[in-house]
């Protein structure tokens, strides 16, 4: 399994988490009882299916090794394994944040490293 996973979130919610020093999840995460993340090869599809036309998004890379046993890879979309976090994500586990500019077609611009 990958040692990095990715969280897509609004810029304002992420700024609030940064001030708190910990990310506790979106409303969907709280309702489901875990924080939804995507592996590298799942980010583009996750953006397309769940975040189309949503402005002001960021993509945070999270070091799963630092999260230890709170990380569980579980089957989801099409049986693919997704990293789910059962607990908060401390900002110390966040390796980087990039903006996801909204394009005219409603999609988001990803860095070149995301095929």
N, CA, C and O atoms as CSV, one atom per row, in Angstrom:
chain,resi,resn,atom,element,x,y,z
A,1,UNK,N,N,0.832,-1.180,0.000
A,1,UNK,CA,C,0.000,0.000,0.000
A,1,UNK,C,C,0.883,1.251,0.000
A,1,UNK,O,O,2.023,1.232,0.464
A,2,UNK,N,N,0.329,2.319,-0.525
A,2,UNK,CA,C,1.044,3.591,-0.585
A,2,UNK,C,C,1.289,4.144,0.811
A,2,UNK,O,O,0.518,3.885,1.735
A,3,UNK,N,N,2.355,4.899,0.958
A,3,UNK,CA,C,2.622,5.562,2.235
A,3,UNK,C,C,2.056,6.973,2.265
A,3,UNK,O,O,2.001,7.596,3.326
A,4,UNK,N,N,1.631,7.488,1.105
A,4,UNK,CA,C,0.973,8.792,1.023
A,4,UNK,C,C,-0.439,8.600,0.486
A,4,UNK,O,O,-0.681,7.764,-0.385
A,5,UNK,N,N,-1.357,9.384,1.017
A,5,UNK,CA,C,-2.718,9.419,0.490
A,5,UNK,C,C,-3.143,10.877,0.454
A,5,UNK,O,O,-2.435,11.750,0.955
A,6,UNK,N,N,-4.292,11.135,-0.135
A,6,UNK,CA,C,-4.675,12.502,-0.439
A,6,UNK,C,C,-6.093,12.813,0.023
A,6,UNK,O,O,-7.011,12.009,-0.145
A,7,UNK,N,N,-6.249,13.995,0.606
A,7,UNK,CA,C,-7.549,14.487,1.039
A,7,UNK,C,C,-7.903,15.714,0.227
A,7,UNK,O,O,-7.112,16.651,0.122
A,8,UNK,N,N,-9.092,15.704,-0.347
A,8,UNK,CA,C,-9.626,16.849,-1.075
A,8,UNK,C,C,-10.568,17.573,-0.111
A,8,UNK,O,O,-11.446,16.958,0.494
A,9,UNK,N,N,-10.378,18.869,0.022
A,9,UNK,CA,C,-11.181,19.624,0.974
A,9,UNK,C,C,-11.299,21.065,0.492
A,9,UNK,O,O,-10.524,21.518,-0.350
A,10,UNK,N,N,-12.274,21.773,1.036
A,10,UNK,CA,C,-12.388,23.195,0.711
A,10,UNK,C,C,-11.255,23.956,1.394
A,10,UNK,O,O,-10.753,23.552,2.443
A,11,UNK,N,N,-10.879,25.035,0.787
A,11,UNK,CA,C,-9.802,25.862,1.339
A,11,UNK,C,C,-10.171,26.368,2.737
A,11,UNK,O,O,-9.325,26.382,3.631
A,12,UNK,N,N,-11.422,26.782,2.930
A,12,UNK,CA,C,-11.826,27.326,4.228
A,12,UNK,C,C,-11.837,26.257,5.320
A,12,UNK,O,O,-11.396,26.520,6.439
A,13,UNK,N,N,-12.326,25.075,5.019
A,13,UNK,CA,C,-12.321,23.988,6.011
A,13,UNK,C,C,-10.889,23.594,6.361
A,13,UNK,O,O,-10.586,23.293,7.516
A,14,UNK,N,N,-10.012,23.597,5.358
A,14,UNK,CA,C,-8.619,23.226,5.627
A,14,UNK,C,C,-7.920,24.289,6.469
A,14,UNK,O,O,-7.118,23.966,7.346
A,15,UNK,N,N,-8.225,25.554,6.201
A,15,UNK,CA,C,-7.643,26.638,6.993
A,15,UNK,C,C,-8.070,26.516,8.452
A,15,UNK,O,O,-7.274,26.760,9.358
A,16,UNK,N,N,-9.305,26.146,8.675
A,16,UNK,CA,C,-9.800,25.943,10.039
A,16,UNK,C,C,-9.045,24.795,10.713
A,16,UNK,O,O,-8.676,24.899,11.883
A,17,UNK,N,N,-8.817,23.712,9.986
A,17,UNK,CA,C,-8.066,22.574,10.529
A,17,UNK,C,C,-6.633,22.975,10.855
A,17,UNK,O,O,-6.082,22.554,11.872
A,18,UNK,N,N,-6.035,23.784,9.998
A,18,UNK,CA,C,-4.668,24.239,10.257
A,18,UNK,C,C,-4.603,25.067,11.538
A,18,UNK,O,O,-3.667,24.926,12.325
A,19,UNK,N,N,-5.590,25.924,11.745
A,19,UNK,CA,C,-5.623,26.720,12.975
A,19,UNK,C,C,-5.776,25.821,14.207
A,19,UNK,O,O,-5.196,26.091,15.259
A,20,UNK,N,N,-6.559,24.756,14.064
A,20,UNK,CA,C,-6.791,23.833,15.177
A,20,UNK,C,C,-5.623,22.864,15.372
A,20,UNK,O,O,-5.462,22.283,16.446
A,21,UNK,N,N,-4.809,22.695,14.323
A,21,UNK,CA,C,-3.688,21.760,14.389
A,21,UNK,C,C,-4.062,20.324,14.098
A,21,UNK,O,O,-3.229,19.423,14.194
A,22,UNK,N,N,-5.337,20.110,13.736
A,22,UNK,CA,C,-5.822,18.754,13.468
A,22,UNK,C,C,-7.026,18.822,12.533
A,22,UNK,O,O,-7.846,19.736,12.623
A,23,UNK,N,N,-7.120,17.841,11.631
A,23,UNK,CA,C,-8.259,17.748,10.727
A,23,UNK,C,C,-9.143,16.613,11.215
A,23,UNK,O,O,-8.687,15.479,11.368
A,24,UNK,N,N,-10.424,16.926,11.462
A,24,UNK,CA,C,-11.344,15.917,11.991
A,24,UNK,C,C,-12.358,15.431,10.963
A,24,UNK,O,O,-13.211,14.601,11.277
A,25,UNK,N,N,-12.270,15.940,9.740
A,25,UNK,CA,C,-13.107,15.432,8.667
A,25,UNK,C,C,-14.205,16.368,8.225
A,25,UNK,O,O,-14.562,17.325,8.913
A,26,UNK,N,N,-14.731,16.062,7.051
A,26,UNK,CA,C,-15.863,16.797,6.483
A,26,UNK,C,C,-17.155,16.266,7.111
A,26,UNK,O,O,-17.124,15.317,7.894
A,27,UNK,N,N,-18.275,16.874,6.769
A,27,UNK,CA,C,-19.565,16.390,7.272
A,27,UNK,C,C,-19.789,14.934,6.842
A,27,UNK,O,O,-20.292,14.131,7.627
A,28,UNK,N,N,-19.421,14.592,5.609
A,28,UNK,CA,C,-19.558,13.207,5.136
A,28,UNK,C,C,-18.660,12.266,5.941
A,28,UNK,O,O,-19.077,11.172,6.323
A,29,UNK,N,N,-17.428,12.701,6.192
A,29,UNK,CA,C,-16.502,11.883,6.981
A,29,UNK,C,C,-17.086,11.605,8.361
A,29,UNK,O,O,-17.091,10.464,8.823
A,30,UNK,N,N,-17.573,12.646,9.008
A,30,UNK,CA,C,-18.139,12.500,10.358
A,30,UNK,C,C,-19.333,11.543,10.324
A,30,UNK,O,O,-19.460,10.681,11.194
A,31,UNK,N,N,-20.201,11.690,9.330
A,31,UNK,CA,C,-21.373,10.822,9.208
A,31,UNK,C,C,-20.977,9.362,8.986
A,31,UNK,O,O,-21.622,8.451,9.505
A,32,UNK,N,N,-19.904,9.147,8.206
A,32,UNK,CA,C,-19.461,7.777,7.907
A,32,UNK,C,C,-18.592,7.175,9.008
A,32,UNK,O,O,-18.393,5.961,9.040
A,33,UNK,N,N,-18.074,8.003,9.904
A,33,UNK,CA,C,-17.269,7.502,11.013
A,33,UNK,C,C,-15.791,7.349,10.707
A,33,UNK,O,O,-15.051,6.766,11.499
A,34,UNK,N,N,-15.350,7.869,9.561
A,34,UNK,CA,C,-13.937,7.833,9.186
A,34,UNK,C,C,-13.671,8.930,8.174
A,34,UNK,O,O,-14.597,9.452,7.553
A,35,UNK,N,N,-12.401,9.279,8.011
A,35,UNK,CA,C,-12.007,10.295,7.036
A,35,UNK,C,C,-11.650,9.605,5.728
A,35,UNK,O,O,-10.786,8.728,5.685
A,36,UNK,N,N,-12.326,10.014,4.667
A,36,UNK,CA,C,-12.096,9.472,3.326
A,36,UNK,C,C,-10.833,10.086,2.729
A,36,UNK,O,O,-10.707,11.309,2.668
A,37,UNK,N,N,-9.908,9.251,2.293
A,37,UNK,CA,C,-8.752,9.694,1.529
A,37,UNK,C,C,-8.714,8.890,0.234
A,37,UNK,O,O,-9.437,7.906,0.077
A,38,UNK,N,N,-7.869,9.319,-0.677
A,38,UNK,CA,C,-7.677,8.604,-1.942
A,38,UNK,C,C,-6.205,8.311,-2.127
A,38,UNK,O,O,-5.349,9.112,-1.752
A,39,UNK,N,N,-5.912,7.155,-2.710
A,39,UNK,CA,C,-4.552,6.849,-3.127
A,39,UNK,C,C,-4.237,7.695,-4.356
A,39,UNK,O,O,-5.138,8.253,-4.983
A,40,UNK,N,N,-2.964,7.783,-4.691
A,40,UNK,CA,C,-2.516,8.602,-5.825
A,40,UNK,C,C,-3.331,8.340,-7.083
A,40,UNK,O,O,-3.798,9.280,-7.725
A,41,UNK,N,N,-3.505,7.081,-7.440
A,41,UNK,CA,C,-4.193,6.754,-8.690
A,41,UNK,C,C,-5.715,6.889,-8.606
A,41,UNK,O,O,-6.408,6.635,-9.591
A,42,UNK,N,N,-6.242,7.283,-7.447
A,42,UNK,CA,C,-7.687,7.454,-7.275
A,42,UNK,C,C,-8.108,8.928,-7.234
A,42,UNK,O,O,-9.299,9.232,-7.311
A,43,UNK,N,N,-7.155,9.831,-7.116
A,43,UNK,CA,C,-7.463,11.251,-6.917
A,43,UNK,C,C,-8.277,11.824,-8.067
A,43,UNK,O,O,-9.306,12.459,-7.834
A,44,UNK,N,N,-7.843,11.617,-9.290
A,44,UNK,CA,C,-8.534,12.221,-10.435
A,44,UNK,C,C,-9.993,11.758,-10.505
A,44,UNK,O,O,-10.888,12.574,-10.725
A,45,UNK,N,N,-10.237,10.477,-10.322
A,45,UNK,CA,C,-11.605,9.961,-10.388
A,45,UNK,C,C,-12.439,10.486,-9.223
A,45,UNK,O,O,-13.610,10.822,-9.401
A,46,UNK,N,N,-11.847,10.560,-8.039
A,46,UNK,CA,C,-12.559,11.106,-6.883
A,46,UNK,C,C,-12.966,12.550,-7.155
A,46,UNK,O,O,-14.097,12.940,-6.865
A,47,UNK,N,N,-12.063,13.339,-7.703
A,47,UNK,CA,C,-12.385,14.727,-8.052
A,47,UNK,C,C,-13.555,14.799,-9.028
A,47,UNK,O,O,-14.472,15.602,-8.855
A,48,UNK,N,N,-13.514,13.959,-10.046
A,48,UNK,CA,C,-14.549,13.975,-11.075
A,48,UNK,C,C,-15.911,13.551,-10.521
A,48,UNK,O,O,-16.928,14.176,-10.823
A,49,UNK,N,N,-15.927,12.493,-9.714
A,49,UNK,CA,C,-17.197,11.958,-9.213
A,49,UNK,C,C,-17.826,12.793,-8.102
A,49,UNK,O,O,-19.049,12.918,-8.035
A,50,UNK,N,N,-17.008,13.359,-7.241
A,50,UNK,CA,C,-17.543,13.978,-6.019
A,50,UNK,C,C,-17.346,15.488,-5.918
A,50,UNK,O,O,-17.997,16.134,-5.096
A,51,UNK,N,N,-16.467,16.063,-6.732
A,51,UNK,CA,C,-16.127,17.473,-6.542
A,51,UNK,C,C,-16.262,18.333,-7.792
A,51,UNK,O,O,-15.829,19.486,-7.793
A,52,UNK,N,N,-16.851,17.799,-8.852
A,52,UNK,CA,C,-17.002,18.560,-10.093
A,52,UNK,C,C,-17.729,19.876,-9.806
A,52,UNK,O,O,-18.703,19.912,-9.054
A,53,UNK,N,N,-17.245,20.935,-10.409
A,53,UNK,CA,C,-17.818,22.283,-10.316
A,53,UNK,C,C,-17.660,22.943,-8.944
A,53,UNK,O,O,-18.220,24.016,-8.721
A,54,UNK,N,N,-16.921,22.338,-8.031
A,54,UNK,CA,C,-16.735,22.943,-6.705
A,54,UNK,C,C,-15.460,23.789,-6.695
A,54,UNK,O,O,-14.368,23.277,-6.942
A,55,UNK,N,N,-15.601,25.075,-6.411
A,55,UNK,CA,C,-14.436,25.963,-6.387
A,55,UNK,C,C,-13.687,25.887,-5.057
A,55,UNK,O,O,-14.164,25.299,-4.086
A,56,UNK,N,N,-12.515,26.491,-5.041
A,56,UNK,CA,C,-11.721,26.684,-3.824
A,56,UNK,C,C,-11.371,25.395,-3.097
A,56,UNK,O,O,-11.528,25.293,-1.880
A,57,UNK,N,N,-10.897,24.416,-3.854
A,57,UNK,CA,C,-10.482,23.151,-3.253
A,57,UNK,C,C,-8.965,23.078,-3.131
A,57,UNK,O,O,-8.223,23.700,-3.891
A,58,UNK,N,N,-8.535,22.298,-2.150
A,58,UNK,CA,C,-7.113,21.982,-2.002
A,58,UNK,C,C,-6.963,20.468,-1.989
A,58,UNK,O,O,-7.921,19.728,-1.762
A,59,UNK,N,N,-5.737,20.030,-2.237
A,59,UNK,CA,C,-5.379,18.620,-2.144
A,59,UNK,C,C,-4.234,18.517,-1.142
A,59,UNK,O,O,-3.149,19.054,-1.362
A,60,UNK,N,N,-4.491,17.826,-0.052
A,60,UNK,CA,C,-3.473,17.655,0.988
A,60,UNK,C,C,-2.887,16.251,0.882
A,60,UNK,O,O,-3.625,15.269,0.803
A,61,UNK,N,N,-1.565,16.161,0.882
A,61,UNK,CA,C,-0.906,14.848,0.909
A,61,UNK,C,C,-0.632,14.498,2.366
A,61,UNK,O,O,-0.086,15.299,3.125
A,62,UNK,N,N,-1.022,13.284,2.735
A,62,UNK,CA,C,-0.966,12.841,4.120
A,62,UNK,C,C,-0.051,11.628,4.235
A,62,UNK,O,O,-0.187,10.662,3.483
A,63,UNK,N,N,0.870,11.685,5.173
A,63,UNK,CA,C,1.790,10.587,5.443
A,63,UNK,C,C,1.067,9.535,6.280
A,63,UNK,O,O,0.836,9.736,7.472
A,64,UNK,N,N,0.714,8.427,5.662
A,64,UNK,CA,C,-0.046,7.387,6.345
A,64,UNK,C,C,0.770,6.671,7.412
A,64,UNK,O,O,0.208,6.159,8.380
A,65,UNK,N,N,2.065,6.631,7.248
A,65,UNK,CA,C,2.919,5.957,8.232
A,65,UNK,C,C,2.784,6.639,9.592
A,65,UNK,O,O,2.746,5.967,10.622
A,66,UNK,N,N,2.711,7.961,9.598
A,66,UNK,CA,C,2.564,8.695,10.854
A,66,UNK,C,C,1.221,8.426,11.530
A,66,UNK,O,O,1.090,8.614,12.740
A,67,UNK,N,N,0.232,7.990,10.766
A,67,UNK,CA,C,-1.102,7.761,11.331
A,67,UNK,C,C,-1.267,6.362,11.914
A,67,UNK,O,O,-2.252,6.084,12.598
A,68,UNK,N,N,-0.312,5.489,11.644
A,68,UNK,CA,C,-0.301,4.166,12.267
A,68,UNK,C,C,-1.566,3.354,12.065
A,68,UNK,O,O,-2.061,3.215,10.947
A,69,UNK,N,N,-2.082,2.819,13.166
A,69,UNK,CA,C,-3.219,1.903,13.120
A,69,UNK,C,C,-4.549,2.574,12.814
A,69,UNK,O,O,-5.560,1.889,12.660
A,70,UNK,N,N,-4.570,3.898,12.723
A,70,UNK,CA,C,-5.826,4.564,12.376
A,70,UNK,C,C,-6.145,4.421,10.891
A,70,UNK,O,O,-7.260,4.721,10.464
A,71,UNK,N,N,-5.170,3.964,10.102
A,71,UNK,CA,C,-5.347,3.780,8.660
A,71,UNK,C,C,-5.851,2.369,8.378
A,71,UNK,O,O,-5.241,1.380,8.784
A,72,UNK,N,N,-6.974,2.297,7.675
A,72,UNK,CA,C,-7.523,1.006,7.257
A,72,UNK,C,C,-7.838,1.113,5.766
A,72,UNK,O,O,-8.564,2.008,5.334
A,73,UNK,N,N,-7.279,0.184,4.990
A,73,UNK,CA,C,-7.568,0.150,3.555
A,73,UNK,C,C,-8.809,-0.712,3.369
A,73,UNK,O,O,-8.808,-1.904,3.676
A,74,UNK,N,N,-9.883,-0.077,2.853
A,74,UNK,CA,C,-11.153,-0.779,2.729
A,74,UNK,C,C,-11.696,-0.673,1.318
A,74,UNK,O,O,-11.475,0.317,0.620
A,75,UNK,N,N,-12.416,-1.720,0.907
A,75,UNK,CA,C,-13.014,-1.755,-0.423
A,75,UNK,C,C,-14.114,-0.713,-0.526
A,75,UNK,O,O,-14.931,-0.549,0.380
A,76,UNK,N,N,-14.113,-0.022,-1.640
A,76,UNK,CA,C,-15.133,0.985,-1.903
A,76,UNK,C,C,-15.461,0.929,-3.390
A,76,UNK,O,O,-15.735,-0.146,-3.924
A,77,UNK,N,N,-15.437,2.058,-4.048
A,77,UNK,CA,C,-15.808,2.177,-5.457
A,77,UNK,C,C,-15.226,1.056,-6.313
A,77,UNK,O,O,-14.009,0.951,-6.466
A,78,UNK,N,N,-16.093,0.228,-6.862
A,78,UNK,CA,C,-15.661,-0.847,-7.745
A,78,UNK,C,C,-14.781,-1.883,-7.077
A,78,UNK,O,O,-14.070,-2.617,-7.764
A,79,UNK,N,N,-14.810,-1.963,-5.765
A,79,UNK,CA,C,-13.994,-2.934,-5.044
A,79,UNK,C,C,-12.564,-2.473,-4.787
A,79,UNK,O,O,-11.791,-3.187,-4.149
A,80,UNK,N,N,-12.203,-1.284,-5.276
A,80,UNK,CA,C,-10.851,-0.754,-5.055
A,80,UNK,C,C,-10.652,-0.437,-3.575
A,80,UNK,O,O,-11.586,-0.026,-2.886
A,81,UNK,N,N,-9.436,-0.630,-3.100
A,81,UNK,CA,C,-9.115,-0.327,-1.707
A,81,UNK,C,C,-8.790,1.152,-1.561
A,81,UNK,O,O,-7.969,1.699,-2.297
A,82,UNK,N,N,-9.450,1.790,-0.595
A,82,UNK,CA,C,-9.242,3.203,-0.294
A,82,UNK,C,C,-8.739,3.346,1.133
A,82,UNK,O,O,-9.145,2.585,2.011
A,83,UNK,N,N,-7.856,4.316,1.377
A,83,UNK,CA,C,-7.396,4.555,2.740
A,83,UNK,C,C,-8.442,5.344,3.528
A,83,UNK,O,O,-8.814,6.456,3.153
A,84,UNK,N,N,-8.902,4.756,4.613
A,84,UNK,CA,C,-9.842,5.406,5.518
A,84,UNK,C,C,-9.137,5.621,6.847
A,84,UNK,O,O,-8.428,4.741,7.335
A,85,UNK,N,N,-9.335,6.784,7.419
A,85,UNK,CA,C,-8.657,7.144,8.657
A,85,UNK,C,C,-9.687,7.163,9.788
A,85,UNK,O,O,-10.648,7.933,9.758
A,86,UNK,N,N,-9.471,6.315,10.768
A,86,UNK,CA,C,-10.364,6.223,11.925
A,86,UNK,C,C,-9.760,7.012,13.077
A,86,UNK,O,O,-9.200,6.452,14.019
A,87,UNK,N,N,-9.890,8.315,12.971
A,87,UNK,CA,C,-9.351,9.237,13.962
A,87,UNK,C,C,-8.985,10.520,13.261
A,87,UNK,O,O,-9.111,10.619,12.041
A,88,UNK,N,N,-8.533,11.505,14.011
A,88,UNK,CA,C,-8.159,12.786,13.412
A,88,UNK,C,C,-6.804,12.695,12.707
A,88,UNK,O,O,-6.009,11.789,12.957
A,89,UNK,N,N,-6.573,13.647,11.834
A,89,UNK,CA,C,-5.287,13.761,11.146
A,89,UNK,C,C,-4.554,14.970,11.718
A,89,UNK,O,O,-4.982,16.103,11.503
A,90,UNK,N,N,-3.456,14.750,12.442
A,90,UNK,CA,C,-2.686,15.894,12.939
A,90,UNK,C,C,-1.981,16.591,11.765
A,90,UNK,O,O,-1.549,15.937,10.816
A,91,UNK,N,N,-1.874,17.886,11.841
A,91,UNK,CA,C,-1.221,18.640,10.771
A,91,UNK,C,C,0.228,18.201,10.580
A,91,UNK,O,O,0.791,18.397,9.503
A,92,UNK,N,N,0.833,17.619,11.594
A,92,UNK,CA,C,2.209,17.131,11.462
A,92,UNK,C,C,2.321,15.991,10.454
A,92,UNK,O,O,3.413,15.717,9.957
A,93,UNK,N,N,1.201,15.317,10.144
A,93,UNK,CA,C,1.209,14.228,9.166
A,93,UNK,C,C,0.984,14.722,7.745
A,93,UNK,O,O,1.088,13.945,6.796
A,94,UNK,N,N,0.679,15.999,7.588
A,94,UNK,CA,C,0.419,16.563,6.267
A,94,UNK,C,C,1.747,16.972,5.631
A,94,UNK,O,O,2.485,17.791,6.178
A,95,UNK,N,N,2.034,16.397,4.486
A,95,UNK,CA,C,3.304,16.630,3.805
A,95,UNK,C,C,3.273,17.805,2.840
A,95,UNK,O,O,4.320,18.356,2.501
A,96,UNK,N,N,2.104,18.187,2.402
A,96,UNK,CA,C,1.995,19.300,1.474
A,96,UNK,C,C,0.557,19.570,1.108
A,96,UNK,O,O,-0.321,18.725,1.282
A,97,UNK,N,N,0.331,20.769,0.597
A,97,UNK,CA,C,-1.006,21.185,0.171
A,97,UNK,C,C,-0.856,21.903,-1.159
A,97,UNK,O,O,0.013,22.761,-1.317
A,98,UNK,N,N,-1.706,21.549,-2.112
A,98,UNK,CA,C,-1.711,22.250,-3.393
A,98,UNK,C,C,-3.126,22.723,-3.704
A,98,UNK,O,O,-4.107,22.091,-3.314
A,99,UNK,N,N,-3.211,23.823,-4.400
A,99,UNK,CA,C,-4.498,24.333,-4.863
A,99,UNK,C,C,-4.981,23.493,-6.032
A,99,UNK,O,O,-4.184,22.964,-6.807
A,100,UNK,N,N,-6.295,23.378,-6.146
A,100,UNK,CA,C,-6.914,22.668,-7.260
A,100,UNK,C,C,-7.782,23.663,-8.042
A,100,UNK,O,O,-8.993,23.732,-7.831
A,101,UNK,N,N,-7.163,24.428,-8.940
A,101,UNK,CA,C,-7.929,25.431,-9.686
A,101,UNK,C,C,-9.077,24.796,-10.472
A,101,UNK,O,O,-8.922,23.748,-11.100
A,102,UNK,N,N,-10.222,25.456,-10.418
A,102,UNK,CA,C,-11.396,25.008,-11.153
A,102,UNK,C,C,-11.265,25.455,-12.608
A,102,UNK,O,O,-10.987,26.620,-12.892
A,103,UNK,N,N,-11.468,24.514,-13.517
A,103,UNK,CA,C,-11.381,24.809,-14.940
A,103,UNK,C,C,-12.760,25.107,-15.504
A,103,UNK,O,O,-13.768,24.852,-14.846
A,104,UNK,N,N,-12.813,25.640,-16.705
A,104,UNK,CA,C,-14.071,26.031,-17.340
A,104,UNK,C,C,-15.048,24.860,-17.488
A,104,UNK,O,O,-16.262,25.062,-17.467
A,105,UNK,N,N,-14.527,23.643,-17.637
A,105,UNK,CA,C,-15.398,22.472,-17.808
A,105,UNK,C,C,-15.890,21.889,-16.484
A,105,UNK,O,O,-16.587,20.875,-16.478
A,106,UNK,N,N,-15.533,22.521,-15.361
A,106,UNK,CA,C,-15.967,22.033,-14.057
A,106,UNK,C,C,-14.999,21.072,-13.408
A,106,UNK,O,O,-15.176,20.688,-12.252
A,107,UNK,N,N,-13.969,20.677,-14.149
A,107,UNK,CA,C,-12.933,19.807,-13.591
A,107,UNK,C,C,-11.896,20.638,-12.860
A,107,UNK,O,O,-11.999,21.862,-12.789
A,108,UNK,N,N,-10.902,19.964,-12.321
A,108,UNK,CA,C,-9.856,20.646,-11.563
A,108,UNK,C,C,-8.496,20.353,-12.168
A,108,UNK,O,O,-8.232,19.258,-12.664
A,109,UNK,N,N,-7.649,21.355,-12.111
A,109,UNK,CA,C,-6.291,21.219,-12.631
A,109,UNK,C,C,-5.417,20.544,-11.582
A,109,UNK,O,O,-5.277,21.027,-10.459
A,110,UNK,N,N,-4.836,19.422,-11.975
A,110,UNK,CA,C,-3.909,18.684,-11.107
A,110,UNK,C,C,-2.487,18.862,-11.595
A,110,UNK,O,O,-2.267,19.100,-12.782
A,111,UNK,N,N,-1.520,18.752,-10.704
A,111,UNK,CA,C,-0.123,18.802,-11.135
A,111,UNK,C,C,0.193,17.660,-12.098
A,111,UNK,O,O,-0.531,16.665,-12.151
A,112,UNK,N,N,1.244,17.804,-12.834
A,112,UNK,CA,C,1.652,16.825,-13.832
A,112,UNK,C,C,1.819,15.428,-13.234
A,112,UNK,O,O,1.579,14.438,-13.926
A,113,UNK,N,N,2.221,15.325,-11.976
A,113,UNK,CA,C,2.468,14.008,-11.372
A,113,UNK,C,C,1.221,13.181,-11.170
A,113,UNK,O,O,1.307,12.034,-10.731
A,114,UNK,N,N,0.052,13.741,-11.481
A,114,UNK,CA,C,-1.197,12.986,-11.417
A,114,UNK,C,C,-1.677,12.716,-12.839
A,114,UNK,O,O,-2.293,13.575,-13.469
A,115,UNK,N,N,-1.389,11.515,-13.340
A,115,UNK,CA,C,-1.785,11.198,-14.736
A,115,UNK,C,C,-3.282,11.157,-14.923
A,115,UNK,O,O,-3.760,10.906,-16.030
